[in-house]
Amino acid sequence: VQLVESGGGLAQPGGSLRLSCAASGFTFRFYSMNWYRQAPGKERELVASISTTGGSTYYADSVKGRFTISRDNAKNTVYLQMNNLKPDDTARYYCSTSIARGQGTQVTVSS
């Protein structure tokens, strides 16, 4: 069972990044998926979740209207499109499901 995130990096305030999480070792389409983030000195925050078919999503208030979670069950991949990034979005972003969590990808928002 493995989850591998990619797509993090440095972005300017107001910029965009798209995170990807590739899953392997389990039947991806049977599991809802989540994106979490954790900044130094802060608690881990659930950013977004998506149901097995993608028909239901959840967003934290802090990212609502700016981030979009999606999935491609044919590619065993979940995405997090992040627009209008703010410095407060700086954190390590992890994808997870009930049976696994990835190593994370760093997102830094700074001018």
Secondary structure, DSSP 4 states (H G I P E B T S, - for coil): -EEEEE--EEE-TT--EEEEEEEESS-GGGS-EEEEEE-TTS--EEEEEE-SSSS-EEE-TTTTTTEEEEEETTTTEEEEEE-S--GGG-EEEEEEETTEE---EEEEE--
